[in-house]
Amino acid sequence: MPSHSATAPPASATRSHTSRPRRSRKPYARQFARPLPEAVHRGPPEVVLDEIRVRPAVPAPRLAVVISCYNYERFVGDAIASVLAQGRDDCEVIVVDDGSTDGSWQAIRAAGVNAVSIRNLGARRACLAGLDRTTAPFVLFLDADDRLAPGAFDRILAHLDPGVAKLQFSLTRIGAEGEVLGAAIPKLDDFRKRTELAAQVLRTGVYVSPPTSGNVFRRDVCALMAEADYDPFVDGVTLFAAPFFGDIVSLSDELGCYRVHGTNVSGQGQRPDERGLTTDLDRFVARMAHLRAVLARLPQRRRLARTEAMYYFLEHRICAELAAGRRAGLGRVTRLIGAIRHEPKPLKDRCTLAALFLLMALLPRARAQSLMAYRYHFGARSARGVVDAILLRP
């Protein structure tokens, strides 16, 4: 799933891999009122259906790749092949089949890698099962319908050291057959930062980050996943907490491919729906509550801004109301425009974004909804596209 970044689509516009999560009955703030243990597997226990080990353990591995798969028989072989083709003897790989009902497990067995099949628990729990079966200090969680670019490991490993909490890289968008669809997601700059990104998270709760397959986490940061029983996805609180654990290394290179196909929900050109936006909003609130608990456990206390005042929260709240056919009040839009000033964007982009939301508040419902759909459209946007959206042109 794409992360909560300044450019991320809503939950309704992200790929699907999970059984439906059970929502906690506790209010999120109360759920994380007390410090949680560093790593506790919560929820139903893991049930192993089958496990194969065909490759010897890698001595002193530097990087582990965990491939989680749910009903991706068509693509999982390509994902595995892209890892094996890296040709490194200091990296380990484990494939976790999350209770697939198609031929995924047979395809995985035929690939000749260490793998385990478990009863379906969702992507996060599948990745935790893989994490438990690896030892490398850094971990890359690769979705089974994505793949790595040739030479990706060489580029990644050259930038990893104990001071790095997370490394991120851009992903090329490809179709079901591997054809390139357009611009990379997201467009990243080359940098190594910590303090600046930590300050940004404290103000806004987010920073620009790629989908799951474009991130490499230090193992201690991965341990936070075990606490996130409210979240079916991998790239949640780990993304936001990483700058408080070490440096973030960002690479502009497209070192992997993000596949858009008929069995995921890409959201390209589709109008976001109220349910998806509300689900994503609830998850963001839970992640911020979890982040507050994590920050409270660190030696240096940090103060996170109110969730309800963050741009991401205000944006999704307004869009959810618009998707439901309700008009957002000018007061709420004004608060959103005020929050935009904290976004790490050029002044021109912030002004454009403010103008878009002001138009959404003033236009008739159908035109406002069309403009909202264009706002979440992947790829390049233009003034002509805005006009077409307002005029309901296809």
C-alpha positions as CSV (number, residue, x, y, z in Angstrom):
1,M,0.0,0.0,0.0
2,P,1.2,3.4,-0.7
3,S,2.2,5.2,2.4
4,H,0.6,8.3,3.9
5,S,2.7,10.8,1.9
6,A,2.0,14.2,0.5
7,T,1.2,12.5,-2.8
8,A,-0.4,9.2,-1.7
9,P,-3.8,8.1,-3.0
10,P,-6.5,7.1,-0.5
11,A,-7.0,3.5,0.7
12,S,-9.6,3.0,-2.1
13,A,-6.8,3.7,-4.6
14,T,-4.3,1.2,-3.3
15,R,-3.7,-2.5,-4.0
16,S,-5.6,-5.1,-2.1
17,H,-3.9,-7.9,-0.1
18,T,-5.5,-9.0,3.1
19,S,-8.4,-10.6,4.7
20,R,-10.8,-8.0,6.2
21,P,-9.2,-6.7,9.4
22,R,-11.2,-6.7,12.6
23,R,-11.5,-3.2,14.0
24,S,-10.5,-2.7,17.6
25,R,-13.4,-1.8,19.9
26,K,-11.2,0.5,21.9
27,P,-10.8,4.2,20.9
28,Y,-7.4,4.5,19.4
29,A,-6.1,7.0,21.9
30,R,-7.1,4.7,24.8
31,Q,-5.7,1.6,22.9
32,F,-2.2,3.2,23.0
33,A,-2.5,5.0,26.3
34,R,0.2,2.8,27.9
35,P,3.6,1.9,26.4
36,L,3.5,-1.3,24.4
37,P,6.2,-4.0,24.5
38,E,8.9,-3.7,21.8
39,A,7.6,-6.7,19.8
40,V,4.5,-8.7,20.6
41,H,2.6,-10.7,17.9
42,R,-1.0,-9.7,18.5
43,G,-4.1,-11.2,17.0
44,P,-4.7,-14.8,16.0
45,P,-1.7,-17.1,16.2
46,E,0.3,-18.0,13.1
47,V,-0.7,-21.4,11.7
48,V,1.9,-23.0,9.3
49,L,0.4,-25.1,6.5
50,D,3.6,-26.0,4.8
51,E,7.2,-25.0,4.8
52,I,10.2,-25.7,2.5
53,R,13.9,-24.9,2.9
54,V,15.8,-25.6,-0.2
55,R,18.7,-23.1,0.2
56,P,21.3,-23.2,3.0
57,A,21.3,-20.3,5.5
58,V,23.3,-17.3,4.4
59,P,26.2,-16.6,6.8
60,A,26.1,-13.0,8.1
61,P,23.5,-11.7,5.6
62,R,23.4,-8.0,5.0
63,L,19.9,-7.7,3.6
64,A,16.8,-9.9,3.8
65,V,13.9,-9.8,1.3
66,V,10.5,-11.0,2.5
67,I,8.0,-11.6,-0.4
68,S,4.4,-11.8,0.8
69,C,1.9,-13.4,-1.5
70,Y,-1.9,-13.6,-1.6
71,N,-3.4,-15.0,-4.8
72,Y,-0.7,-13.7,-7.1
73,E,0.1,-17.0,-8.9
74,R,0.5,-15.0,-12.1
75,F,3.2,-12.6,-10.7
76,V,5.0,-14.2,-7.8
77,G,7.5,-16.1,-10.0
78,D,8.6,-12.9,-11.6
79,A,9.1,-11.3,-8.2
80,I,11.2,-14.2,-6.9
81,A,13.3,-14.2,-10.1
82,S,14.0,-10.5,-9.8
83,V,15.5,-11.1,-6.4
84,L,17.6,-14.2,-7.4
85,A,18.9,-12.4,-10.5
86,Q,20.6,-9.8,-8.2
87,G,23.4,-12.4,-7.9
88,R,24.4,-11.6,-4.3
89,D,25.6,-14.2,-1.8
90,D,25.1,-11.9,1.2
91,C,21.4,-11.6,1.0
92,E,18.6,-13.9,2.1
93,V,15.1,-14.4,0.7
94,I,11.9,-15.9,2.2
95,V,8.6,-16.1,0.5
96,V,5.4,-16.2,2.6
97,D,2.2,-17.4,1.1
98,D,-0.7,-15.9,3.1
99,G,-3.2,-18.6,2.6
100,S,-3.7,-18.2,-1.1
101,T,-6.6,-20.0,-2.8
102,D,-5.1,-20.0,-6.3
103,G,-2.0,-21.8,-7.4
104,S,0.4,-19.4,-5.7
105,W,1.9,-22.0,-3.4
106,Q,2.7,-24.3,-6.2
107,A,4.4,-21.5,-8.1
108,I,6.4,-20.6,-5.1
109,R,7.5,-24.2,-4.5
110,A,8.7,-24.4,-8.2
111,A,10.9,-21.3,-7.8
112,G,13.4,-23.0,-5.6
113,V,13.5,-20.7,-2.6
114,N,12.9,-21.0,1.1
115,A,9.2,-20.4,1.7
116,V,6.3,-20.9,4.2
117,S,2.6,-21.2,3.7
118,I,0.4,-19.9,6.5
119,R,-3.3,-19.5,7.2
120,N,-4.5,-16.2,5.9
121,L,-3.8,-13.3,8.3
122,G,-3.2,-10.3,6.1
123,A,-0.1,-8.7,4.6
124,R,1.4,-7.4,7.8
125,R,1.2,-10.7,9.7
126,A,2.6,-12.5,6.6
127,C,5.6,-10.1,6.6
128,L,6.1,-10.7,10.3
129,A,6.2,-14.4,9.6
130,G,8.9,-13.8,7.1
131,L,10.8,-11.4,9.4
132,D,10.9,-14.1,12.1
133,R,12.6,-16.4,9.6
134,T,15.4,-14.0,8.6
135,T,18.4,-12.6,10.5
136,A,19.8,-9.7,8.3
137,P,20.0,-6.3,9.9
138,F,18.0,-4.7,7.0
139,V,14.8,-6.0,5.5
140,L,12.9,-5.2,2.2
141,F,9.3,-6.3,2.0
142,L,8.5,-7.0,-1.6
143,D,4.9,-7.4,-2.8
144,A,4.5,-10.5,-4.8
145,D,3.2,-8.6,-7.8
146,D,6.1,-6.2,-7.9
147,R,9.7,-6.8,-8.8
148,L,13.2,-5.4,-8.4
149,A,15.3,-3.8,-11.1
150,P,18.7,-5.4,-12.1
151,G,21.5,-4.2,-9.9
152,A,19.1,-2.9,-7.2
153,F,20.9,-4.7,-4.4
154,D,24.3,-3.3,-5.3
155,R,22.9,0.2,-5.2
156,I,21.0,-0.4,-2.0
157,L,23.8,-2.1,-0.1
158,A,26.2,0.7,-0.9
159,H,24.1,3.1,1.2
160,L,23.3,0.9,4.2
161,D,25.1,1.3,7.5
162,P,24.1,1.1,11.2
163,G,23.0,4.8,11.2
164,V,20.4,4.2,8.6
165,A,16.8,3.5,9.8
166,K,15.2,3.4,6.4
167,L,16.3,3.6,2.7
168,Q,13.7,4.4,0.0
169,F,13.8,4.4,-3.8
170,S,11.5,5.2,-6.6
171,L,9.4,2.5,-8.4
172,T,8.6,2.3,-12.1
173,R,4.9,1.8,-12.8
174,I,4.3,-1.2,-15.0
175,G,1.3,-3.1,-16.3
176,A,0.3,-6.7,-16.0
177,E,2.6,-7.7,-18.8
178,G,5.5,-5.6,-17.6
179,E,4.9,-2.6,-19.9
180,V,6.0,0.8,-18.5
181,L,2.9,2.9,-17.8
182,G,4.4,6.3,-17.0
183,A,6.2,8.4,-14.4
184,A,7.8,6.8,-11.4
185,I,6.0,6.7,-8.0
186,P,7.0,8.8,-6.2
187,K,9.5,11.1,-7.7
188,L,12.3,11.2,-5.1
189,D,15.4,13.3,-4.5
190,D,18.8,11.9,-3.4
191,F,19.5,12.8,0.2
192,R,20.4,11.5,3.6
193,K,18.3,13.2,6.3
194,R,17.0,12.7,9.8
195,T,16.3,15.9,11.8
196,E,14.5,17.7,9.0
197,L,12.2,14.7,8.3
198,A,11.5,14.1,12.0
199,A,10.4,17.8,12.3
200,Q,8.2,17.3,9.3
201,V,6.5,14.3,10.8
202,L,5.9,16.1,14.1
203,R,4.1,18.9,12.1
204,T,2.3,16.9,9.5
205,G,2.5,13.2,10.4
206,V,3.9,12.3,7.0
207,Y,6.7,12.6,4.5
208,V,6.9,11.6,0.8
209,S,7.6,7.8,0.7
210,P,7.1,5.1,-1.9
211,P,4.8,2.0,-1.7
212,T,5.9,-1.0,0.3
213,S,8.3,-2.5,-2.2
214,G,10.3,0.8,-2.4
215,N,11.5,0.7,1.3
216,V,14.3,-1.0,3.2
217,F,13.9,-0.9,7.0
218,R,16.5,-1.6,9.8
219,R,15.3,-4.6,11.7
220,D,14.6,-2.8,15.0
221,V,12.2,-0.4,13.1
222,C,10.5,-3.5,11.7
223,A,9.7,-4.6,15.2
224,L,7.1,-1.8,15.5
225,M,4.9,-3.8,13.0
226,A,4.2,-6.4,15.6
227,E,2.3,-3.8,17.7
228,A,0.1,-2.5,14.9
229,D,-2.8,-5.0,15.2
230,Y,-5.1,-2.3,13.9
231,D,-3.3,-2.2,10.6
232,P,-3.4,-4.8,7.8
233,F,-0.5,-3.2,5.9
234,V,3.3,-3.1,6.4
235,D,4.2,0.5,5.6
236,G,2.3,2.2,8.4
237,V,3.8,3.4,11.7
238,T,7.2,2.1,10.6
239,L,7.4,4.8,8.0
240,F,6.6,7.7,10.3
241,A,8.7,6.4,13.2
242,A,11.8,5.7,11.1
243,P,13.3,9.3,11.3
244,F,13.3,9.1,15.1
245,F,15.4,5.9,15.0
246,G,18.0,7.0,12.4
247,D,18.8,8.5,9.1
248,I,16.5,8.2,6.0
249,V,18.4,7.6,2.8
250,S,16.5,8.5,-0.3
251,L,17.5,7.4,-3.8
252,S,16.0,8.9,-7.0
253,D,16.9,5.7,-8.9
254,E,14.0,3.5,-10.0
255,L,15.3,0.3,-8.4
256,G,12.0,-1.6,-8.5
257,C,8.7,-1.8,-10.4
258,Y,5.2,-1.3,-9.0
259,R,2.7,-3.3,-11.0
260,V,-0.8,-2.0,-11.8
261,H,-3.2,-4.8,-13.0
262,G,-6.7,-6.0,-13.0
263,T,-6.6,-7.7,-9.5
264,N,-5.4,-4.7,-7.6
265,V,-7.1,-1.4,-7.2
266,S,-4.9,1.3,-8.7
267,G,-7.4,4.1,-8.6
268,Q,-6.1,5.7,-11.7
269,G,-8.8,8.1,-13.0
270,Q,-11.3,6.5,-10.6
271,R,-13.4,8.6,-8.3
272,P,-12.5,8.0,-4.6
273,D,-15.4,6.6,-2.6
274,E,-16.5,7.6,0.9
275,R,-15.9,4.2,2.4
276,G,-12.3,4.0,1.1
277,L,-11.5,7.6,2.2
278,T,-13.1,7.0,5.7
279,T,-11.2,3.7,6.2
280,D,-7.9,5.4,5.3
281,L,-8.7,8.3,7.6
282,D,-9.4,5.9,10.5
283,R,-6.2,4.1,9.8
284,F,-4.3,7.4,9.8
285,V,-5.8,8.3,13.2
286,A,-4.7,5.0,14.6
287,R,-1.2,5.3,13.1
288,M,-0.8,8.7,14.7
289,A,-2.0,7.4,18.1
290,H,0.5,4.6,17.8
291,L,3.3,7.0,16.8
292,R,2.6,9.1,19.9
293,A,3.1,6.0,22.0
294,V,6.3,5.2,20.2
295,L,7.6,8.7,20.7
296,A,6.7,8.6,24.4
297,R,9.1,5.6,24.8
298,L,12.1,7.3,23.3
299,P,14.7,9.0,25.5
300,Q,14.1,12.4,23.9
301,R,10.4,13.2,24.1
302,R,8.9,14.7,21.0
303,R,5.6,16.5,20.6
304,L,3.4,15.4,17.7
305,A,0.9,18.0,16.4
306,R,-2.8,17.3,16.8
307,T,-4.0,14.7,14.3
308,E,-7.2,16.7,13.5
309,A,-5.1,19.7,12.5
310,M,-2.8,17.8,10.1
311,Y,-3.2,18.4,6.3
312,Y,-3.7,14.7,5.6
313,F,-6.5,14.4,8.1
314,L,-8.3,17.6,6.9
315,E,-7.9,16.7,3.2
316,H,-9.4,13.2,3.6
317,R,-12.2,14.5,5.8
318,I,-13.2,17.0,3.2
319,C,-12.9,14.5,0.3
320,A,-14.9,11.9,2.2
321,E,-17.7,14.3,2.8
322,L,-17.6,15.3,-0.9
323,A,-17.6,11.7,-2.0
324,A,-20.8,11.2,0.2
325,G,-22.5,14.1,-1.5
326,R,-22.0,16.6,1.3
327,R,-20.4,20.0,0.8
328,A,-17.5,20.8,3.0
329,G,-17.9,24.1,4.8
330,L,-15.7,27.0,4.0
331,G,-14.4,27.0,7.6
332,R,-13.0,23.5,7.2
333,V,-11.5,24.4,3.8
334,T,-9.9,27.4,5.3
335,R,-8.3,25.2,8.0
336,L,-7.0,22.9,5.3
337,I,-5.5,25.8,3.3
338,G,-3.8,26.9,6.5
339,A,-2.4,23.4,7.0
340,I,-1.0,23.4,3.4
341,R,1.6,26.0,4.4
342,H,3.4,23.2,6.3
343,E,3.6,20.9,3.3
344,P,7.1,20.5,1.9
345,K,6.2,21.8,-1.5
346,P,7.2,24.7,-3.6
347,L,5.1,27.9,-3.1
348,K,3.6,27.5,-6.6
349,D,2.4,23.9,-5.8
350,R,1.0,24.9,-2.4
351,C,-1.0,27.8,-4.0
352,T,-2.3,25.4,-6.7
353,L,-3.4,22.9,-4.1
354,A,-5.1,25.6,-2.1
355,A,-7.0,26.8,-5.2
356,L,-8.1,23.2,-6.0
357,F,-9.7,22.7,-2.7
358,L,-11.3,26.1,-2.7
359,L,-12.9,25.2,-6.1
360,M,-14.1,21.9,-4.6
361,A,-15.9,23.9,-1.9
362,L,-17.5,26.3,-4.3
363,L,-18.4,24.2,-7.4
364,P,-21.6,22.2,-7.8
365,R,-21.4,18.7,-6.4
366,A,-20.8,16.7,-9.7
367,R,-18.0,19.1,-10.8
368,A,-16.4,19.2,-7.4
369,Q,-16.4,15.3,-7.3
370,S,-14.9,15.2,-10.8
371,L,-12.1,17.6,-9.7
372,M,-11.5,15.5,-6.6
373,A,-11.0,12.4,-8.8
374,Y,-8.5,14.3,-10.9
375,R,-6.7,15.4,-7.7
376,Y,-6.1,11.7,-6.9
377,H,-5.1,10.7,-10.4
378,F,-1.7,9.1,-10.7
379,G,0.7,10.8,-13.1
380,A,1.2,14.3,-14.4
381,R,-1.6,16.9,-13.9
382,S,-2.1,20.1,-15.9
383,A,-4.2,23.2,-16.0
384,R,-6.0,21.7,-19.0
385,G,-6.8,18.6,-17.0
386,V,-8.3,20.7,-14.2
387,V,-10.5,22.5,-16.7
388,D,-11.6,19.2,-18.3
389,A,-12.4,17.8,-14.8
390,I,-14.5,20.9,-13.9
391,L,-16.4,20.7,-17.2
392,L,-16.9,16.9,-16.8
393,R,-15.1,16.1,-20.0
394,P,-13.9,12.5,-20.3
